[in-house]
Amino acid sequence: MPKIDTTKIEGYATMTPEQKLEALEAFEYDDGASVIAALRASVTKANGDASKYKRERDTANHARDVAAADNQTVIDTMQNEIKELKRQARQSSYTARLLALGCGDEAARTMAESLSAAELSDERAEALFAGLKSQLEATSKKAKSDAMVGASAPPAGGTGGQAMTLESFRKLPLDRRAEYASSHPEEYRHMYEAAGGSPAE
């Protein structure tokens, strides 16, 4: 038990023993209880403030995370819409080009849909269309040439599939003669040589 500081009792030195005993019995000394209570109150308040701050911080973080997620959703939606618009634009462009090359409507649509889904670079798409155009032109040229050879078959009674003769050649219109001479230069020369002449005649 802590000692009593008698200097804090007014007039203690001049008191009688009975008075001193009475004064000591009435004396209230500080045992630190008030300090401890104040410290406990401070700790309780600090803990309360810390909890409140944590709740506010967690609420703010949650709101920020929700806002960020909403923003990302909006961004993703816009990017997907832009991607789809670009795909549709590519498909329309491819369809128009395929139609211009002579493809049928359904074939052009199907091919354009597949090409647009492949997301080709502009360079690869151009190379593909250039190759396709070249192939279609070669096929068309061969088909016209074959048709011309078939059309130059001799009259009824002759042998079908026979090579072009000078006589049959001269019966063709001028534009078909020029086309045949251009697409079959060797046959054209042999035809004249077989007849004993030359193309210049």
BAKOL-81294 format. One record per residue: x, y, z of N, C-alpha, C in turn; residue in three letters; residue number from 1. Coordinates in pm, 1 decimal. Atoms other than C-alpha are relative to their C-alpha. Example, Ala and Ser with C-alpha at 12.3 -4.5 7.8 and 13.67 -1.06 7.14 Angstrom:
% residues 2
{{89.0; -119.0; 0.0}; {1230.0; -450.0; 780.0}; {90.0; 120.0; 0.0}; "ALA"; 1};
{{-82.0; -119.0; -6.0}; {1367.0; -106.0; 714.0}; {-77.0; 109.0; 73.0}; "SER"; 2};
END
This chain:
% residues 201
{{85.0; -118.7; 0.0}; {0.0; 0.0; 0.0}; {88.8; 124.2; 0.0}; "MET"; 1};
{{-83.9; -119.6; 6.6}; {143.7; 341.1; -87.0}; {-9.8; 82.3; 128.2}; "PRO"; 2};
{{-3.1; -86.0; -119.3}; {247.9; 579.3; 187.2}; {-81.0; 126.4; -24.9}; "LYS"; 3};
{{79.7; -123.1; 9.7}; {31.9; 884.3; 270.0}; {93.3; 117.9; 16.0}; "ILE"; 4};
{{-79.5; -123.9; -6.7}; {194.2; 1216.9; 199.8}; {-72.5; 95.5; 94.4}; "ASP"; 5};
{{68.7; -81.6; -101.2}; {99.6; 1403.1; 521.2}; {10.0; 148.6; -27.9}; "THR"; 6};
{{-11.1; -143.4; 31.2}; {214.1; 1732.5; 374.5}; {-121.8; 48.7; -74.3}; "THR"; 7};
{{120.9; -37.9; 74.3}; {-101.6; 1725.7; 174.3}; {-118.9; 17.7; 93.5}; "LYS"; 8};
{{108.0; -20.7; -98.3}; {-309.1; 1731.5; 495.6}; {26.6; 132.6; 70.3}; "ILE"; 9};
{{-18.7; -134.7; -55.3}; {-354.2; 2090.6; 601.4}; {4.2; -2.8; 154.8}; "GLU"; 10};
{{-14.2; -10.7; -147.3}; {-229.1; 2156.0; 961.3}; {36.6; -128.9; 68.5}; "GLY"; 11};
{{-28.7; 131.2; -58.5}; {-120.3; 1798.2; 1015.1}; {107.1; 9.0; 108.2}; "TYR"; 12};
{{-112.8; -6.7; -94.2}; {201.8; 1895.3; 1196.5}; {-42.9; 51.8; 136.6}; "ALA"; 13};
{{40.7; -60.0; -128.2}; {17.8; 2088.1; 1468.9}; {-117.0; -73.4; 63.9}; "THR"; 14};
{{115.2; 73.0; -51.9}; {-260.9; 1833.0; 1523.2}; {41.3; -89.2; 116.6}; "MET"; 15};
{{-19.2; 96.0; -108.5}; {-301.0; 1620.6; 1830.3}; {-3.7; -139.8; -59.6}; "THR"; 16};
{{4.7; 135.7; 52.9}; {-262.1; 1245.5; 1790.7}; {-141.5; -43.4; -39.1}; "PRO"; 17};
{{137.4; 37.5; 33.6}; {-640.2; 1203.6; 1794.5}; {-44.4; 67.5; -130.0}; "GLU"; 18};
{{36.8; -73.7; 122.0}; {-681.8; 1470.4; 1528.5}; {71.0; -60.2; -123.3}; "GLN"; 19};
{{-75.2; 60.4; 110.4}; {-406.2; 1314.4; 1319.7}; {-64.8; -131.1; -44.9}; "LYS"; 20};
{{63.6; 127.1; 34.1}; {-576.5; 974.4; 1339.1}; {-127.9; 23.2; -78.5}; "LEU"; 21};
{{124.7; -32.3; 69.1}; {-907.7; 1126.2; 1238.2}; {26.5; 51.1; -141.9}; "GLU"; 22};
{{-33.5; -55.9; 132.1}; {-740.2; 1317.8; 950.3}; {48.8; -109.2; -93.9}; "ALA"; 23};
{{-51.7; 109.6; 83.6}; {-560.4; 1005.0; 828.5}; {-112.4; -92.2; -47.1}; "LEU"; 24};
{{113.0; 85.8; 37.9}; {-882.5; 802.6; 834.7}; {-85.5; 64.9; -108.9}; "GLU"; 25};
{{82.4; -71.0; 99.6}; {-1057.8; 1069.1; 627.2}; {76.5; 28.7; -129.6}; "ALA"; 26};
{{-80.7; -35.4; 117.0}; {-770.4; 1114.3; 385.9}; {-27.1; -94.4; -118.6}; "PHE"; 27};
{{17.4; 79.5; 124.4}; {-829.2; 995.8; 23.2}; {123.0; 21.7; -85.7}; "GLU"; 28};
{{-121.3; -13.5; 80.9}; {-511.2; 926.6; -164.3}; {-23.8; -53.6; -141.2}; "TYR"; 29};
{{11.5; 39.4; 142.9}; {-466.9; 881.6; -541.8}; {71.8; -132.6; -22.4}; "ASP"; 30};
{{-59.2; 132.8; 25.9}; {-411.6; 511.0; -621.7}; {15.9; -28.8; -148.7}; "ASP"; 31};
{{-16.7; 16.6; 145.8}; {-400.1; 566.6; -1003.6}; {-124.4; -48.4; -70.7}; "GLY"; 32};
{{122.4; 51.9; 62.7}; {-753.0; 445.4; -1061.7}; {-54.0; 97.7; -103.3}; "ALA"; 33};
{{51.8; -99.2; 93.6}; {-851.3; 770.4; -1227.1}; {82.5; 4.1; -127.4}; "SER"; 34};
{{-87.3; 1.0; 118.0}; {-548.7; 754.8; -1455.8}; {-30.3; -120.6; -87.3}; "VAL"; 35};
{{31.3; 122.3; 74.9}; {-625.9; 396.2; -1549.4}; {-132.9; 13.6; -72.8}; "ILE"; 36};
{{132.3; -18.5; 62.5}; {-987.9; 486.0; -1615.4}; {10.8; 90.8; -121.3}; "ALA"; 37};
{{-17.0; -92.0; 112.9}; {-877.6; 776.1; -1833.5}; {69.6; -69.6; -116.2}; "ALA"; 38};
{{-70.7; 73.8; 106.1}; {-636.3; 549.9; -2023.7}; {-94.1; -97.8; -70.5}; "LEU"; 39};
{{95.4; 95.0; 59.4}; {-906.6; 288.5; -2072.7}; {-98.3; 73.0; -92.6}; "ARG"; 40};
{{93.8; -78.0; 82.6}; {-1142.5; 555.4; -2202.5}; {66.5; 42.5; -130.7}; "ALA"; 41};
{{-73.2; -42.1; 120.3}; {-874.5; 678.0; -2442.3}; {18.1; -116.5; -96.7}; "SER"; 42};
{{-17.6; 119.2; 85.7}; {-802.4; 324.7; -2567.1}; {-132.3; -38.1; -66.1}; "VAL"; 43};
{{132.6; 34.2; 55.3}; {-1174.9; 255.3; -2610.7}; {-37.2; 95.1; -113.6}; "THR"; 44};
{{31.0; -98.3; 104.3}; {-1217.6; 577.0; -2807.2}; {86.9; -22.6; -124.3}; "LYS"; 45};
{{-90.4; 22.9; 113.3}; {-909.6; 502.1; -3019.9}; {-43.0; -122.4; -80.2}; "ALA"; 46};
{{48.0; 121.1; 68.7}; {-1038.4; 153.7; -3094.3}; {-126.3; 29.6; -79.9}; "ASN"; 47};
{{122.9; -36.5; 70.4}; {-1376.5; 297.8; -3187.1}; {29.0; 81.1; -124.5}; "GLY"; 48};
{{-36.9; -82.7; 115.1}; {-1216.9; 555.8; -3414.4}; {63.5; -85.2; -110.0}; "ASP"; 49};
{{-66.0; 87.3; 98.0}; {-1001.6; 287.3; -3578.5}; {-101.7; -86.6; -73.1}; "ALA"; 50};
{{104.3; 82.5; 62.7}; {-1305.0; 65.1; -3639.8}; {-82.8; 81.8; -98.3}; "SER"; 51};
{{77.5; -87.4; 88.1}; {-1498.6; 356.9; -3783.4}; {77.4; 31.9; -127.2}; "LYS"; 52};
{{-83.5; -29.7; 117.6}; {-1207.3; 447.5; -4012.0}; {6.9; -120.8; -92.7}; "TYR"; 53};
{{-8.9; 122.4; 82.2}; {-1174.6; 83.6; -4126.7}; {-130.0; -22.1; -77.1}; "LYS"; 54};
{{128.9; 16.3; 69.4}; {-1548.6; 66.4; -4204.2}; {-13.3; 99.7; -115.0}; "ARG"; 55};
{{8.3; -103.0; 104.8}; {-1533.9; 393.4; -4397.5}; {94.8; -32.2; -115.4}; "GLU"; 56};
{{-96.2; 34.9; 104.7}; {-1222.1; 280.8; -4580.9}; {-50.1; -117.2; -83.1}; "ARG"; 57};
{{51.4; 116.8; 72.4}; {-1377.2; -57.0; -4669.2}; {-117.4; 38.3; -89.8}; "ASP"; 58};
{{113.7; -45.3; 80.8}; {-1694.7; 116.2; -4789.0}; {48.0; 75.9; -123.6}; "THR"; 59};
{{-53.6; -77.6; 112.4}; {-1492.9; 356.1; -5004.5}; {67.4; -91.4; -101.4}; "ALA"; 60};
{{-67.9; 94.1; 90.2}; {-1281.8; 71.5; -5145.2}; {-100.7; -82.2; -78.6}; "ASN"; 61};
{{104.0; 78.5; 67.6}; {-1593.7; -131.0; -5223.4}; {-66.8; 82.7; -109.3}; "HIS"; 62};
{{62.6; -88.4; 99.7}; {-1754.5; 164.6; -5398.1}; {92.6; 22.2; -118.5}; "ALA"; 63};
{{-97.5; -19.6; 107.9}; {-1434.6; 222.7; -5595.1}; {9.2; -124.5; -88.1}; "ARG"; 64};
{{-8.5; 124.5; 75.9}; {-1415.2; -146.0; -5694.5}; {-123.5; -20.9; -87.4}; "ASP"; 65};
{{124.5; 12.7; 77.4}; {-1780.3; -147.1; -5802.4}; {2.2; 94.7; -119.7}; "VAL"; 66};
{{-6.6; -98.3; 109.3}; {-1726.7; 169.4; -6007.3}; {99.0; -45.3; -106.5}; "ALA"; 67};
{{-100.8; 47.2; 96.3}; {-1413.3; 21.5; -6167.2}; {-55.4; -116.0; -81.3}; "ALA"; 68};
{{58.9; 113.9; 70.7}; {-1598.7; -299.7; -6252.1}; {-104.6; 47.7; -100.4}; "ALA"; 69};
{{101.5; -54.4; 91.2}; {-1887.0; -99.1; -6402.0}; {66.0; 66.8; -120.3}; "ASP"; 70};
{{-71.6; -66.6; 109.8}; {-1643.1; 108.9; -6605.7}; {59.4; -102.3; -95.9}; "ASN"; 71};
{{-59.2; 102.7; 85.4}; {-1467.5; -204.8; -6731.7}; {-105.9; -68.8; -84.1}; "GLN"; 72};
{{110.3; 62.0; 74.4}; {-1802.0; -356.7; -6828.9}; {-41.9; 88.8; -117.3}; "THR"; 73};
{{36.7; -95.0; 106.2}; {-1889.0; -43.9; -7027.4}; {106.4; -1.3; -110.3}; "VAL"; 74};
{{-109.0; 1.0; 97.7}; {-1545.7; -46.2; -7194.1}; {-4.0; -127.7; -83.4}; "ILE"; 75};
{{5.6; 128.1; 71.5}; {-1574.0; -417.4; -7281.5}; {-116.5; -2.6; -98.8}; "ASP"; 76};
{{117.8; -2.6; 87.5}; {-1923.0; -364.8; -7425.3}; {26.4; 86.6; -123.1}; "THR"; 77};
{{-30.3; -89.8; 111.7}; {-1806.3; -71.8; -7639.1}; {101.4; -63.2; -94.9}; "MET"; 78};
{{-100.8; 64.0; 84.1}; {-1502.4; -264.5; -7763.2}; {-61.6; -111.8; -83.0}; "GLN"; 79};
{{67.3; 107.5; 73.5}; {-1720.9; -562.4; -7858.8}; {-89.3; 56.4; -110.3}; "ASN"; 80};
{{86.2; -61.7; 101.6}; {-1964.5; -333.6; -8041.6}; {82.7; 54.0; -116.3}; "GLU"; 81};
{{-88.9; -51.6; 105.6}; {-1679.7; -166.3; -8231.7}; {54.1; -114.7; -84.6}; "ILE"; 82};
{{-52.3; 117.4; 70.8}; {-1534.8; -507.0; -8320.3}; {-103.9; -57.6; -94.9}; "LYS"; 83};
{{107.3; 53.7; 83.2}; {-1871.9; -624.2; -8452.6}; {-28.8; 92.3; -118.8}; "GLU"; 84};
{{22.2; -95.2; 109.9}; {-1919.8; -305.5; -8657.8}; {109.6; -13.0; -105.7}; "LEU"; 85};
{{-110.6; 17.5; 93.9}; {-1575.1; -352.2; -8813.0}; {-16.5; -129.6; -79.2}; "LYS"; 86};
{{20.2; 126.9; 69.7}; {-1658.1; -716.2; -8893.8}; {-109.1; 14.2; -107.3}; "ARG"; 87};
{{108.6; -20.0; 96.3}; {-1983.3; -612.5; -9061.3}; {47.5; 83.9; -119.0}; "GLN"; 88};
{{-52.2; -84.4; 108.4}; {-1800.7; -343.2; -9261.4}; {89.3; -82.1; -92.4}; "ALA"; 89};
{{-86.7; 86.3; 82.1}; {-1539.7; -596.8; -9375.2}; {-84.0; -94.8; -84.8}; "ARG"; 90};
{{83.5; 95.4; 72.0}; {-1809.9; -844.2; -9469.8}; {-69.6; 67.1; -118.4}; "GLN"; 91};
{{66.1; -71.7; 110.1}; {-1996.6; -585.0; -9677.3}; {98.2; 30.7; -112.2}; "SER"; 92};
{{-102.4; -30.7; 99.4}; {-1674.6; -481.8; -9849.8}; {39.7; -125.3; -78.9}; "SER"; 93};
{{-38.4; 125.6; 66.3}; {-1576.5; -843.3; -9922.2}; {-110.4; -48.8; -93.0}; "TYR"; 94};
{{112.7; 44.4; 83.0}; {-1924.6; -923.9; -10053.6}; {-3.8; 79.2; -130.7}; "THR"; 95};
{{2.1; -84.5; 119.8}; {-1913.8; -629.1; -10295.0}; {113.5; -37.9; -95.4}; "ALA"; 96};
{{-113.7; 35.1; 85.4}; {-1568.7; -726.7; -10421.9}; {-18.4; -135.8; -66.6}; "ARG"; 97};
{{24.1; 132.8; 57.4}; {-1666.1; -1089.9; -10470.9}; {-107.1; 4.8; -108.7}; "LEU"; 98};
{{103.1; -16.1; 103.2}; {-1978.7; -987.0; -10660.5}; {60.2; 62.6; -125.4}; "LEU"; 99};
{{-65.0; -65.9; 113.6}; {-1764.0; -762.3; -10879.7}; {87.2; -96.8; -78.2}; "ALA"; 100};
{{-83.7; 100.3; 67.1}; {-1542.8; -1062.8; -10956.7}; {-83.7; -104.8; -72.4}; "LEU"; 101};
{{86.9; 92.4; 72.4}; {-1845.5; -1252.3; -11083.1}; {-57.3; -111.9; 83.8}; "GLY"; 102};
{{57.3; 103.5; -86.3}; {-1939.4; -1466.1; -10782.6}; {-151.2; 20.9; 12.5}; "CYS"; 103};
{{143.4; -10.3; -22.8}; {-2307.5; -1544.1; -10728.9}; {-29.4; 61.2; 136.1}; "GLY"; 104};
{{38.2; -66.5; -124.6}; {-2498.0; -1371.3; -10449.1}; {26.0; -87.2; 122.7}; "ASP"; 105};
{{-12.6; 87.7; -115.7}; {-2507.7; -1669.9; -10213.5}; {146.0; -36.9; 26.3}; "GLU"; 106};
{{-141.4; 35.2; -15.2}; {-2148.3; -1771.7; -10279.4}; {79.5; 118.3; 53.7}; "ALA"; 107};
{{-70.9; -120.4; -46.2}; {-2026.5; -1414.1; -10231.1}; {-29.7; 26.2; 147.0}; "ALA"; 108};
{{36.8; -24.9; -139.0}; {-2218.4; -1379.6; -9904.5}; {69.2; -99.8; 94.2}; "ARG"; 109};
{{-60.5; 104.2; -84.6}; {-2090.9; -1711.8; -9764.2}; {150.7; 20.2; 12.1}; "THR"; 110};
{{-144.9; -20.6; -2.5}; {-1730.3; -1645.0; -9863.3}; {36.7; 124.8; 78.2}; "MET"; 111};
{{-27.6; -125.5; -70.9}; {-1741.6; -1287.5; -9730.6}; {-17.2; -18.2; 150.5}; "ALA"; 112};
{{23.3; 24.4; -143.1}; {-1881.7; -1406.5; -9397.5}; {118.4; -74.8; 61.4}; "GLU"; 113};
{{-114.2; 77.3; -50.1}; {-1600.0; -1660.4; -9357.5}; {126.3; 85.6; 5.7}; "SER"; 114};
{{-120.6; -83.9; 4.5}; {-1331.8; -1410.2; -9459.5}; {-3.3; 106.2; 110.0}; "LEU"; 115};
{{8.3; -104.9; -102.4}; {-1458.7; -1138.7; -9223.5}; {20.6; -58.2; 139.5}; "SER"; 116};
{{-18.3; 63.9; -130.7}; {-1466.0; -1384.6; -8931.7}; {146.6; -33.7; 24.4}; "ALA"; 117};
{{-142.7; 34.2; -12.9}; {-1100.8; -1473.9; -9003.8}; {84.8; 118.9; 42.0}; "ALA"; 118};
{{-70.2; -122.6; -39.8}; {-1000.4; -1111.4; -8932.3}; {138.3; 10.1; -66.2}; "GLU"; 119};
{{-125.8; -11.7; 74.3}; {-735.5; -1101.7; -9205.1}; {51.6; 143.4; 5.2}; "LEU"; 120};
{{-57.2; -133.8; 10.2}; {-495.3; -811.4; -9215.5}; {-31.7; 54.7; -138.9}; "SER"; 121};
{{29.6; -60.9; 129.8}; {-547.4; -563.1; -9500.5}; {91.2; -56.4; -109.0}; "ASP"; 122};
{{-95.8; 51.3; 98.6}; {-233.9; -693.7; -9673.7}; {-38.0; -140.9; -46.0}; "GLU"; 123};
{{36.2; 138.1; 35.9}; {-345.5; -1057.7; -9660.2}; {-130.5; -3.4; -78.9}; "ARG"; 124};
{{127.1; -4.9; 72.1}; {-696.2; -969.7; -9774.5}; {22.8; 44.6; -144.7}; "ALA"; 125};
{{-30.4; -47.2; 135.7}; {-558.0; -776.5; -10073.3}; {67.0; -109.6; -81.4}; "GLU"; 126};
{{-69.2; 108.6; 70.6}; {-327.7; -1067.1; -10164.3}; {-99.0; -109.3; -38.8}; "ALA"; 127};
{{100.0; 103.3; 28.5}; {-619.6; -1309.1; -10141.9}; {-89.0; 40.7; -116.8}; "LEU"; 128};
{{87.4; -45.0; 108.5}; {-844.7; -1099.1; -10366.3}; {74.9; 10.1; -133.0}; "PHE"; 129};
{{-79.2; -6.6; 123.0}; {-564.1; -1044.6; -10615.7}; {16.6; -138.8; -59.9}; "ALA"; 130};
{{-13.2; 137.7; 48.0}; {-505.0; -1419.6; -10636.7}; {-130.4; -55.0; -53.6}; "GLY"; 131};
{{131.2; 45.9; 43.8}; {-875.6; -1490.1; -10665.7}; {-38.5; 62.0; -134.0}; "LEU"; 132};
{{30.2; -67.1; 126.0}; {-915.9; -1231.5; -10941.0}; {78.5; -61.4; -114.5}; "LYS"; 133};
{{-84.4; 59.7; 103.2}; {-624.8; -1378.6; -11133.9}; {-51.5; -137.7; -39.8}; "SER"; 134};
{{50.9; 134.3; 27.7}; {-767.2; -1730.5; -11101.2}; {-130.8; 4.9; -78.2}; "GLN"; 135};
{{128.2; -10.5; 69.8}; {-1115.7; -1624.8; -11208.6}; {17.0; 47.7; -144.1}; "LEU"; 136};
{{-26.1; -48.2; 135.1}; {-978.7; -1435.9; -11508.8}; {56.2; -111.1; -87.2}; "GLU"; 137};
{{-57.1; 111.1; 76.5}; {-773.8; -1738.9; -11615.5}; {-106.8; -103.1; -33.0}; "ALA"; 138};
{{108.1; 96.7; 23.0}; {-1076.1; -1966.5; -11574.5}; {-97.1; 51.2; -105.5}; "THR"; 139};
{{91.9; -59.2; 96.9}; {-1297.0; -1728.0; -11769.3}; {59.7; -1.8; -140.8}; "SER"; 140};
{{-67.6; -1.9; 129.6}; {-1040.9; -1697.5; -12047.7}; {1.7; -139.1; -62.8}; "LYS"; 141};
{{-2.9; 138.2; 51.2}; {-1011.0; -2076.3; -12077.8}; {-139.1; -42.8; -44.3}; "LYS"; 142};
{{136.9; 38.1; 35.2}; {-1388.3; -2116.5; -12078.0}; {-39.8; 61.8; -134.4}; "ALA"; 143};
{{31.5; -65.2; 127.1}; {-1421.8; -1863.2; -12360.9}; {74.1; -67.1; -115.4}; "LYS"; 144};
{{-79.7; 64.8; 103.5}; {-1143.0; -2031.4; -12553.3}; {-58.7; -134.7; -37.0}; "SER"; 145};
{{59.7; 131.4; 26.1}; {-1300.7; -2373.9; -12513.2}; {-131.6; 15.1; -75.1}; "ASP"; 146};
{{127.4; -22.5; 68.6}; {-1635.6; -2233.6; -12621.7}; {23.4; 36.2; -145.8}; "ALA"; 147};
{{-30.7; -39.8; 136.6}; {-1476.5; -2081.1; -12930.2}; {41.8; -120.6; -84.1}; "MET"; 148};
{{-42.2; 119.7; 73.1}; {-1312.2; -2409.9; -13026.6}; {-120.9; -86.6; -30.0}; "VAL"; 149};
{{120.6; 78.9; 22.2}; {-1644.4; -2586.6; -12982.7}; {-87.5; 62.2; -106.4}; "GLY"; 150};
{{84.1; -69.0; 98.7}; {-1821.9; -2322.4; -13189.4}; {59.4; -8.9; -139.2}; "ALA"; 151};
{{-62.7; 5.6; 132.7}; {-1570.8; -2367.7; -13471.2}; {-4.7; -138.8; -61.8}; "SER"; 152};
{{10.7; 135.1; 56.8}; {-1662.7; -2733.1; -13527.1}; {-62.6; 9.4; -138.5}; "ALA"; 153};
{{52.0; -3.3; 138.6}; {-1744.0; -2813.2; -13891.9}; {-150.4; -20.8; -4.9}; "PRO"; 154};
{{144.6; 15.4; 14.2}; {-2100.7; -2816.4; -14021.5}; {-41.0; -144.9; 14.6}; "PRO"; 155};
{{52.5; 135.6; -12.9}; {-2328.3; -3120.0; -13990.5}; {60.1; -89.3; -107.1}; "ALA"; 156};
{{-63.4; 92.3; 94.4}; {-2169.9; -3423.0; -14152.5}; {149.3; -3.5; 21.4}; "GLY"; 157};
{{-143.5; -3.6; -25.2}; {-1821.2; -3320.0; -14037.1}; {32.3; -75.6; 127.8}; "GLY"; 158};
{{-43.1; 69.0; -121.3}; {-1621.5; -3458.0; -13746.5}; {6.5; 97.8; 115.1}; "THR"; 159};
{{-1.1; -89.4; -113.8}; {-1689.8; -3299.0; -13407.7}; {135.2; -0.6; 69.7}; "GLY"; 160};
{{-124.7; -8.1; -72.7}; {-1392.7; -3179.1; -13201.7}; {120.0; 21.8; -89.1}; "GLY"; 161};
{{-110.2; -20.1; 95.0}; {-1184.1; -3118.1; -13512.9}; {62.3; 137.3; 21.5}; "GLN"; 162};
{{-70.9; -127.1; -17.6}; {-920.0; -2843.9; -13498.7}; {-58.3; 105.4; -94.1}; "ALA"; 163};
{{49.1; -112.6; 80.1}; {-1009.2; -2500.9; -13632.7}; {66.7; -1.7; -138.5}; "MET"; 164};
{{-53.9; -9.6; 137.0}; {-971.3; -2477.9; -14011.8}; {-6.3; 145.0; -43.2}; "THR"; 165};
{{-1.8; -136.9; 49.1}; {-899.6; -2164.3; -14206.5}; {-138.9; 41.1; -48.1}; "LEU"; 166};
{{133.4; -29.4; 51.9}; {-1241.5; -2189.9; -14368.5}; {-96.5; 32.5; 115.3}; "GLU"; 167};
{{86.8; -24.3; -115.8}; {-1418.7; -2218.7; -14029.6}; {37.3; 131.3; 67.7}; "SER"; 168};
{{-48.9; -121.0; -64.4}; {-1201.4; -1939.6; -13892.3}; {-54.2; 124.1; -71.0}; "PHE"; 169};
{{44.3; -116.3; 76.4}; {-1299.7; -1702.6; -14173.8}; {-150.2; 22.8; 9.8}; "ARG"; 170};
{{144.3; -15.8; -17.7}; {-1667.4; -1764.9; -14097.2}; {-34.5; 68.5; 132.9}; "LYS"; 171};
{{24.4; -62.8; -130.6}; {-1625.3; -1626.1; -13744.3}; {-5.6; 151.0; -12.4}; "LEU"; 172};
{{-1.3; -146.9; -1.7}; {-1701.5; -1261.7; -13663.4}; {141.9; 49.4; 32.1}; "PRO"; 173};
{{-135.0; -55.7; -17.6}; {-1395.6; -1034.2; -13653.5}; {47.5; -3.6; 145.5}; "LEU"; 174};
{{-45.2; -3.8; -139.2}; {-1392.5; -1000.2; -13273.7}; {37.2; -137.8; 50.6}; "ASP"; 175};
{{-33.2; 135.8; -43.5}; {-1394.5; -1379.1; -13227.2}; {126.3; -49.3; -68.9}; "ARG"; 176};
{{-126.6; 35.8; 67.3}; {-1118.9; -1418.9; -13486.4}; {118.4; 55.6; 78.4}; "ARG"; 177};
{{-108.8; -63.8; -73.8}; {-904.4; -1170.7; -13294.0}; {22.8; -69.9; 133.8}; "ALA"; 178};
{{-13.0; 66.5; -129.6}; {-977.3; -1344.8; -12964.6}; {65.2; -136.8; -15.6}; "GLU"; 179};
{{-59.3; 132.0; 23.5}; {-892.2; -1686.8; -13108.9}; {148.5; 12.8; -32.2}; "TYR"; 180};
{{-140.7; -19.7; 37.2}; {-567.9; -1560.2; -13261.7}; {83.6; 37.3; 122.7}; "ALA"; 181};
{{-71.6; -42.5; -119.8}; {-473.3; -1404.0; -12926.6}; {16.8; -113.6; 100.4}; "SER"; 182};
{{-5.0; 106.1; -100.0}; {-556.1; -1705.9; -12710.4}; {59.1; -130.6; -53.4}; "SER"; 183};
{{-56.3; 122.3; 58.8}; {-431.1; -1974.6; -12956.8}; {101.0; 37.2; -109.4}; "HIS"; 184};
{{-94.2; -46.7; 102.4}; {-128.4; -1826.8; -13132.5}; {60.5; -113.3; -84.1}; "PRO"; 185};
{{-60.9; 112.1; 73.4}; {24.8; -2165.7; -13223.9}; {-99.3; -62.3; -96.9}; "GLU"; 186};
{{102.8; 59.1; 88.5}; {-299.6; -2313.1; -13359.1}; {-31.2; 94.1; -116.8}; "GLU"; 187};
{{27.7; -100.8; 102.5}; {-359.4; -1988.7; -13546.9}; {106.0; -5.4; -111.4}; "TYR"; 188};
{{-108.0; 5.0; 98.7}; {-17.5; -2009.3; -13715.9}; {-5.3; -130.2; -80.2}; "ARG"; 189};
{{5.7; 129.6; 68.6}; {-49.2; -2383.3; -13795.1}; {-117.4; -6.9; -97.2}; "HIS"; 190};
{{118.9; 2.4; 87.3}; {-395.3; -2328.8; -13940.4}; {32.7; 63.2; -136.2}; "MET"; 191};
{{-37.0; -66.9; 126.0}; {-256.6; -2085.3; -14199.8}; {106.5; -78.0; -76.1}; "TYR"; 192};
{{-106.4; 77.5; 67.7}; {51.7; -2298.3; -14267.3}; {-58.0; -121.8; -67.8}; "GLU"; 193};
{{62.4; 119.1; 58.4}; {-168.8; -2602.8; -14328.5}; {-74.0; 35.5; -128.4}; "ALA"; 194};
{{72.0; -41.1; 120.0}; {-363.0; -2402.1; -14583.7}; {96.6; 57.9; -104.8}; "ALA"; 195};
{{-99.8; -48.6; 95.4}; {-35.5; -2296.6; -14752.9}; {11.7; 150.0; -3.7}; "GLY"; 196};
{{-10.3; -145.8; -3.3}; {-54.6; -1934.6; -14649.2}; {65.4; 47.1; 129.5}; "GLY"; 197};
{{-53.9; -57.0; -124.8}; {42.3; -1706.9; -14364.3}; {-104.6; 92.5; 59.4}; "SER"; 198};
{{100.4; -86.4; -64.5}; {-156.8; -1506.9; -14110.7}; {-5.9; 140.1; -56.8}; "PRO"; 199};
{{-3.8; -134.9; 54.5}; {-52.9; -1189.1; -14284.6}; {-86.6; 13.5; -124.7}; "ALA"; 200};
{{79.2; -7.5; 124.1}; {-254.0; -1280.1; -14593.4}; {-141.6; 43.2; 24.4}; "GLU"; 201};
END
